[in-house]
Amino acid sequence: MSKPNAAVQSGHAHTRLRVRALTISAMLSAIAFVLMFLEFSVPLMPPFIKMDVSELPALLASFALGPVYGLVVCLVKNLIHLMISNTGGAGELCNFLLGATFVVPAGMIYQKMKSRRGALIGVLLGAVIMAVLSVPLNYYISYPVYANFMPIDAILEMYRAIRPSANGLLECLITFNAPFTLVKGLLDAVLCFLIYKPLSPLLHKGL
């Protein structure tokens, strides 16, 4: 019996790598889904806005496996959460889009500059992009849906309880939500820097 040629061996190796990467992505997606429930309130923000670190597993995937896999983790965690959604999918769509704008640029830059400096530039740029895009995404997607459950005036009053001069939803999103989203991205980045190296052997095993 002849040995498999080099092309066949290469194809099998590529398939194994892809299966391994998808398996890791599935595990990280499950962790991200769980982290969506570990949310907490933060000072100087309305009580309905919660902080979580569910983008952290997607950021790990983006660095370890590539930005496509980071995107997959963002997508899968929201598809799972869609089964228990009370926002008609709007919250999940917004969460997916924001997560994608964070982890994909970070992963792309890290692929070009595989160093601590490249990772730092990537997460900073991703966090800024996510913060900027949080304004139109919340204004046109999330809050119109939330208005079906709570009048916009009631939402604005929660913002005005913190900053009485707040005038209109758009101003509130720029003043409150954009900085909050930036901090959220930076928190994910700090945690990623703390745990990426210890987890790296596991994330890269067999790749």
PyMOL commands that set and color helices and strands:
alter all, ss='L'
color gray80, all
select helices_A, chain A and resi 6-35+56-64+67-84+90-112+116-146+152-160+169-204
alter helices_A, ss='H'
color red, helices_A
deselect
rebuild
show_as cartoon
